[in-house]
Amino acid sequence: MIFSDAYEPKGDELGVNTWFGVPTMPVVVDGVTYRVIFDTGAPTSYLSAGLVSEFEYVDTRMDFFPLKGSFENDIYSVPIVIAGKAMSFEMAAMKGTLASMLEPSGMPGIIGTGLLSHADVTLSTASKTMAVNWHEVI
């Protein structure tokens, strides 16, 4: 991740917004576009439990949330599209405290650092754009 006042997009661009000052980005799941939080501090990506439950269960993993502490997550392999690229992305079923905070505000998920393992990301909240430069064809 590069922090700079100059935005020089490299890669596939997509529109971003902010939600309470946090960047949001579009992802497509089952042909439906959802706007989700882009959180570079989140080791786990999340999607509403009702959306991920139909996909392949992969594993159970631990995560941490300051308001809750450590907890287990069910992880699913979710086919999603980001910036025009289709991929299988590991996502936890968002439930409990996190779901009750985000879903009523229309925020069905979080894309975490998993995206950064597949691509270099350039984000400009000023121009409301994000460029995703994929490391490999996914």
Accessible surface in RSA format (square Angstrom, percent):
REM  Atomic radii and reference values for relative SASA: ProtOr
REM  Chains: A
REM  Algorithm: Lee & Richards
REM  Probe-radius: 1.40
REM  Slices: 20
REM RES _ NUM      All-atoms   Total-Side   Main-Chain    Non-polar    All polar
REM                ABS   REL    ABS   REL    ABS   REL    ABS   REL    ABS   REL
RES MET A   1   103.79  53.7  32.24  21.3  71.55 170.4  23.50  20.0  80.29 106.4
RES ILE A   2   141.28  80.4 123.44  92.0  17.84  43.0 126.59  91.2  14.69  39.9
RES PHE A   3   178.58  89.3 148.76  92.1  29.82  77.6 151.82  92.0  26.76  76.6
RES SER A   4    78.72  66.5  33.82  45.1  44.90 103.4  29.93  63.7  48.80  68.4
RES ASP A   5   160.70 112.6 120.50 119.9  40.20  95.1  42.41  99.8 118.29 118.0
RES ALA A   6    61.89  56.9  45.28  69.9  16.61  37.8  52.96  74.6   8.93  23.7
RES TYR A   7    58.71  27.4  31.99  18.2  26.72  69.5  33.93  25.5  24.77  30.5
RES GLU A   8   110.78  63.6 103.72  78.5   7.06  16.8  41.41  80.1  69.37  56.6
RES PRO A   9    60.61  44.2  39.66  36.2  20.95  76.2  39.86  32.9  20.75 128.9
RES LYS A  10   133.30  65.0 126.45  77.6   6.86  16.3  79.13  71.2  54.18  57.7
RES GLY A  11    47.21  58.2   0.00   N/A  47.21  58.2  17.66  48.5  29.55  66.2
RES ASP A  12    54.55  38.2  48.75  48.5   5.80  13.7  14.15  33.3  40.40  40.3
RES GLU A  13    95.52  54.8  65.28  49.4  30.24  72.0  22.29  43.1  73.24  59.8
RES LEU A  14    18.49  10.3   8.64   6.2   9.85  24.8  18.49  13.0   0.00   0.0
RES GLY A  15    39.64  48.9   0.00   N/A  39.64  48.9  27.68  76.0  11.96  26.8
RES VAL A  16     2.92   1.9   0.64   0.6   2.28   5.5   0.74   0.6   2.18   5.9
RES ASN A  17    59.74  41.2  58.87  56.9   0.87   2.1  14.50  34.9  45.24  43.7
RES THR A  18    72.41  51.5  46.49  47.1  25.92  61.8  15.55  20.9  56.86  86.0
RES TRP A  19    54.11  21.7  51.48  24.9   2.63   6.2  49.24  26.3   4.87   7.9
RES PHE A  20   174.14  87.1 130.67  80.9  43.48 113.1 145.09  88.0  29.05  83.2
RES GLY A  21    65.10  80.3   0.00   N/A  65.10  80.3  33.26  91.3  31.84  71.3
RES VAL A  22    55.92  36.8  55.10  49.9   0.83   2.0  55.92  48.6   0.00   0.0
RES PRO A  23    25.25  18.4  25.25  23.0   0.00   0.0  25.25  20.8   0.00   0.0
RES THR A  24     1.57   1.1   1.53   1.5   0.04   0.1   0.89   1.2   0.67   1.0
RES MET A  25     0.00   0.0   0.00   0.0   0.00   0.0   0.00   0.0   0.00   0.0
RES PRO A  26    29.04  21.2  26.96  24.6   2.07   7.5  27.42  22.6   1.62  10.1
RES VAL A  27     0.53   0.3   0.28   0.3   0.25   0.6   0.53   0.5   0.00   0.0
RES VAL A  28    42.68  28.1  41.56  37.6   1.12   2.7  41.56  36.1   1.12   3.0
RES VAL A  29     3.36   2.2   2.69   2.4   0.67   1.6   2.76   2.4   0.60   1.6
RES ASP A  30    94.02  65.9  58.91  58.6  35.12  83.0  33.17  78.1  60.85  60.7
RES GLY A  31    70.79  87.3   0.00   N/A  70.79  87.3  32.99  90.5  37.79  84.6
RES VAL A  32    75.85  49.9  72.72  65.8   3.12   7.5  75.85  65.9   0.00   0.0
RES THR A  33    88.04  62.6  62.81  63.7  25.23  60.1  41.38  55.6  46.66  70.5
RES TYR A  34    49.63  23.2  45.52  25.9   4.12  10.7  34.10  25.6  15.54  19.2
RES ARG A  35    80.18  33.7  72.71  37.1   7.48  17.8  35.89  49.1  44.29  26.8
RES VAL A  36     0.00   0.0   0.00   0.0   0.00   0.0   0.00   0.0   0.00   0.0
RES ILE A  37    12.65   7.2  12.65   9.4   0.00   0.0  12.65   9.1   0.00   0.0
RES PHE A  38     3.79   1.9   0.51   0.3   3.28   8.5   0.51   0.3   3.28   9.4
RES ASP A  39    51.36  36.0  48.29  48.1   3.07   7.3   6.63  15.6  44.74  44.6
RES THR A  40    56.77  40.4  41.72  42.3  15.06  35.9  11.69  15.7  45.08  68.1
RES GLY A  41    63.47  78.3   0.00   N/A  63.47  78.3  37.48 102.9  25.99  58.2
RES ALA A  42    13.52  12.4   9.54  14.7   3.97   9.0  13.52  19.0   0.00   0.0
RES PRO A  43    99.38  72.4  74.85  68.2  24.53  89.2  75.59  62.4  23.79 147.9
RES THR A  44    18.94  13.5  15.29  15.5   3.65   8.7   8.18  11.0  10.75  16.3
RES SER A  45     5.19   4.4   1.93   2.6   3.26   7.5   0.44   0.9   4.75   6.7
RES TYR A  46     9.37   4.4   9.37   5.3   0.00   0.0   8.40   6.3   0.98   1.2
RES LEU A  47     0.00   0.0   0.00   0.0   0.00   0.0   0.00   0.0   0.00   0.0
RES SER A  48    14.65  12.4  14.65  19.6   0.00   0.0  11.52  24.5   3.13   4.4
RES ALA A  49    34.98  32.2  33.15  51.2   1.83   4.2  33.39  47.0   1.59   4.2
RES GLY A  50    63.20  77.9   0.00   N/A  63.20  77.9  39.71 109.0  23.48  52.6
RES LEU A  51    45.66  25.4  44.11  31.6   1.55   3.9  44.55  31.3   1.11   3.0
RES VAL A  52     0.00   0.0   0.00   0.0   0.00   0.0   0.00   0.0   0.00   0.0
RES SER A  53    72.44  61.2  50.47  67.4  21.97  50.6  32.79  69.8  39.65  55.6
RES GLU A  54   118.86  68.2  78.46  59.4  40.39  96.2  40.68  78.7  78.18  63.8
RES PHE A  55    31.67  15.8  20.03  12.4  11.64  30.3  23.93  14.5   7.74  22.2
RES GLU A  56   124.31  71.4 109.66  83.0  14.66  34.9  46.08  89.1  78.24  63.9
RES TYR A  57   114.60  53.5  96.84  55.1  17.76  46.2  80.45  60.5  34.15  42.1
RES VAL A  58    59.03  38.8  30.75  27.8  28.28  68.1  34.21  29.7  24.82  67.3
RES ASP A  59    62.17  43.6  59.87  59.6   2.30   5.4   7.90  18.6  54.28  54.1
RES THR A  60    51.19  36.4  34.36  34.8  16.83  40.1  25.26  33.9  25.93  39.2
RES ARG A  61    97.08  40.8  90.63  46.2   6.45  15.4  48.06  65.7  49.01  29.7
RES MET A  62   117.76  61.0  93.23  61.7  24.52  58.4  87.27  74.2  30.48  40.4
RES ASP A  63    17.89  12.5   8.67   8.6   9.21  21.8   8.04  18.9   9.84   9.8
RES PHE A  64   127.67  63.9 110.47  68.4  17.19  44.7 110.47  67.0  17.19  49.2
RES PHE A  65    42.55  21.3  42.55  26.4   0.00   0.0  42.55  25.8   0.00   0.0
RES PRO A  66   109.17  79.6  81.58  74.4  27.59 100.3  83.41  68.9  25.76 160.1
RES LEU A  67   126.62  70.5  93.09  66.6  33.52  84.3  96.49  67.8  30.12  81.1
RES LYS A  68   104.31  50.9  72.03  44.2  32.27  76.8  45.92  41.3  58.39  62.2
RES GLY A  69    20.76  25.6   0.00   N/A  20.76  25.6  19.91  54.6   0.84   1.9
RES SER A  70    80.74  68.2  52.36  69.9  28.38  65.4  23.52  50.1  57.22  80.2
RES PHE A  71    33.40  16.7  26.53  16.4   6.86  17.9  33.40  20.2   0.00   0.0
RES GLU A  72   113.32  65.1  97.95  74.1  15.36  36.6  24.51  47.4  88.80  72.5
RES ASN A  73     3.92   2.7   3.08   3.0   0.84   2.0   0.87   2.1   3.06   3.0
RES ASP A  74    44.17  30.9  43.94  43.7   0.23   0.5   0.97   2.3  43.21  43.1
RES ILE A  75     2.74   1.6   2.74   2.0   0.00   0.0   2.74   2.0   0.00   0.0
RES TYR A  76    29.70  13.9  29.70  16.9   0.00   0.0   4.96   3.7  24.74  30.5
RES SER A  77    24.80  21.0  21.19  28.3   3.61   8.3   7.13  15.2  17.67  24.7
RES VAL A  78     0.00   0.0   0.00   0.0   0.00   0.0   0.00   0.0   0.00   0.0
RES PRO A  79    71.04  51.8  67.10  61.2   3.94  14.3  67.72  55.9   3.32  20.6
RES ILE A  80     3.52   2.0   0.12   0.1   3.40   8.2   1.27   0.9   2.26   6.1
RES VAL A  81    48.55  31.9  47.18  42.7   1.38   3.3  47.18  41.0   1.38   3.7
RES ILE A  82     0.22   0.1   0.00   0.0   0.22   0.5   0.22   0.2   0.00   0.0
RES ALA A  83    21.48  19.7   0.00   0.0  21.48  48.9   9.99  14.1  11.48  30.4
RES GLY A  84    69.49  85.7   0.00   N/A  69.49  85.7  33.31  91.4  36.18  81.0
RES LYS A  85    77.92  38.0  76.56  47.0   1.36   3.2  25.74  23.2  52.18  55.6
RES ALA A  86    65.80  60.5  56.34  86.9   9.45  21.5  56.61  79.7   9.19  24.3
RES MET A  87    11.61   6.0   0.28   0.2  11.33  27.0   9.81   8.3   1.80   2.4
RES SER A  88    73.66  62.2  49.88  66.6  23.77  54.8  42.11  89.7  31.54  44.2
RES PHE A  89     6.64   3.3   5.16   3.2   1.48   3.8   6.61   4.0   0.03   0.1
RES GLU A  90    80.39  46.2  66.08  50.0  14.31  34.1  29.46  57.0  50.94  41.6
RES MET A  91     0.72   0.4   0.38   0.3   0.33   0.8   0.68   0.6   0.03   0.0
RES ALA A  92     0.00   0.0   0.00   0.0   0.00   0.0   0.00   0.0   0.00   0.0
RES ALA A  93     6.77   6.2   6.30   9.7   0.47   1.1   6.30   8.9   0.47   1.2
RES MET A  94     1.74   0.9   0.00   0.0   1.74   4.1   0.00   0.0   1.74   2.3
RES LYS A  95   104.43  50.9  92.67  56.9  11.76  28.0  64.90  58.4  39.53  42.1
RES GLY A  96    44.97  55.5   0.00   N/A  44.97  55.5  33.84  92.9  11.13  24.9
RES THR A  97    49.43  35.2  42.81  43.4   6.62  15.8  21.60  29.0  27.83  42.1
RES LEU A  98    16.50   9.2  14.99  10.7   1.51   3.8  14.99  10.5   1.51   4.1
RES ALA A  99    10.22   9.4   9.91  15.3   0.31   0.7   9.99  14.1   0.23   0.6
RES SER A 100    76.41  64.6  55.84  74.5  20.57  47.4  48.86 104.1  27.55  38.6
RES MET A 101    84.03  43.5  65.62  43.4  18.41  43.8  69.52  59.1  14.51  19.2
RES LEU A 102     8.80   4.9   8.80   6.3   0.00   0.0   8.80   6.2   0.00   0.0
RES GLU A 103    67.66  38.8  53.05  40.1  14.61  34.8  23.47  45.4  44.20  36.1
RES PRO A 104   110.41  80.5  65.18  59.4  45.22 164.4  78.54  64.8  31.87 198.1
RES SER A 105    59.39  50.2  29.25  39.0  30.14  69.4  17.15  36.5  42.24  59.2
RES GLY A 106    57.35  70.7   0.00   N/A  57.35  70.7  37.57 103.1  19.78  44.3
RES MET A 107    10.77   5.6  10.55   7.0   0.22   0.5  10.55   9.0   0.22   0.3
RES PRO A 108    19.73  14.4  19.12  17.4   0.61   2.2  19.59  16.2   0.14   0.9
RES GLY A 109     0.00   0.0   0.00   N/A   0.00   0.0   0.00   0.0   0.00   0.0
RES ILE A 110    12.36   7.0  12.36   9.2   0.00   0.0  12.36   8.9   0.00   0.0
RES ILE A 111     0.00   0.0   0.00   0.0   0.00   0.0   0.00   0.0   0.00   0.0
RES GLY A 112     0.10   0.1   0.00   N/A   0.10   0.1   0.09   0.2   0.01   0.0
RES THR A 113    48.39  34.4  44.21  44.8   4.18  10.0  31.05  41.7  17.34  26.2
RES GLY A 114    27.30  33.7   0.00   N/A  27.30  33.7  26.55  72.9   0.76   1.7
RES LEU A 115     0.00   0.0   0.00   0.0   0.00   0.0   0.00   0.0   0.00   0.0
RES LEU A 116    49.18  27.4  36.76  26.3  12.41  31.2  37.13  26.1  12.05  32.4
RES SER A 117    81.40  68.8  52.02  69.4  29.38  67.7  51.83 110.4  29.57  41.4
RES HIS A 118    49.95  27.3  49.25  34.2   0.70   1.8  33.56  34.6  16.39  19.1
RES ALA A 119     1.36   1.2   0.00   0.0   1.36   3.1   0.00   0.0   1.36   3.6
RES ASP A 120    84.34  59.1  79.70  79.3   4.64  11.0  28.31  66.6  56.03  55.9
RES VAL A 121     8.11   5.3   0.08   0.1   8.03  19.3   0.20   0.2   7.91  21.5
RES THR A 122    35.16  25.0  34.12  34.6   1.04   2.5  17.85  24.0  17.32  26.2
RES LEU A 123    56.29  31.3  27.89  20.0  28.40  71.4  27.89  19.6  28.40  76.4
RES SER A 124    14.10  11.9   8.90  11.9   5.21  12.0   8.16  17.4   5.95   8.3
RES THR A 125    67.37  47.9  53.44  54.2  13.93  33.2  22.67  30.4  44.70  67.6
RES ALA A 126   103.50  95.2  62.70  96.8  40.80  92.8  75.24 106.0  28.25  74.8
RES SER A 127    60.65  51.2  35.84  47.8  24.81  57.2  46.07  98.1  14.57  20.4
RES LYS A 128   123.46  60.2 119.64  73.4   3.81   9.1  68.23  61.4  55.23  58.8
RES THR A 129    32.89  23.4  32.89  33.3   0.00   0.0  32.85  44.1   0.04   0.1
RES MET A 130     0.08   0.0   0.08   0.1   0.00   0.0   0.08   0.1   0.00   0.0
RES ALA A 131     0.17   0.2   0.00   0.0   0.17   0.4   0.00   0.0   0.17   0.5
RES VAL A 132     0.28   0.2   0.00   0.0   0.28   0.7   0.00   0.0   0.28   0.8
RES ASN A 133    64.85  44.7  63.58  61.4   1.27   3.1   3.59   8.6  61.26  59.2
RES TRP A 134    33.79  13.6  13.59   6.6  20.20  47.4  13.59   7.2  20.20  32.8
RES HIS A 135    96.83  52.9  58.82  40.9  38.02  97.3  53.62  55.3  43.21  50.3
RES GLU A 136   110.11  63.2  97.23  73.6  12.88  30.7  38.28  74.0  71.83  58.6
RES VAL A 137   145.10  95.5 118.44 107.2  26.67  64.3 121.57 105.6  23.53  63.8
RES ILE A 138    66.11  37.6  18.04  13.4  48.07 115.9  43.46  31.3  22.64  61.4
END  Absolute sums over single chains surface
CHAIN  1 A     7245.7       5201.7       2044.0       4214.3       3031.4
END  Absolute sums over all chains
TOTAL          7245.7       5201.7       2044.0       4214.3       3031.4
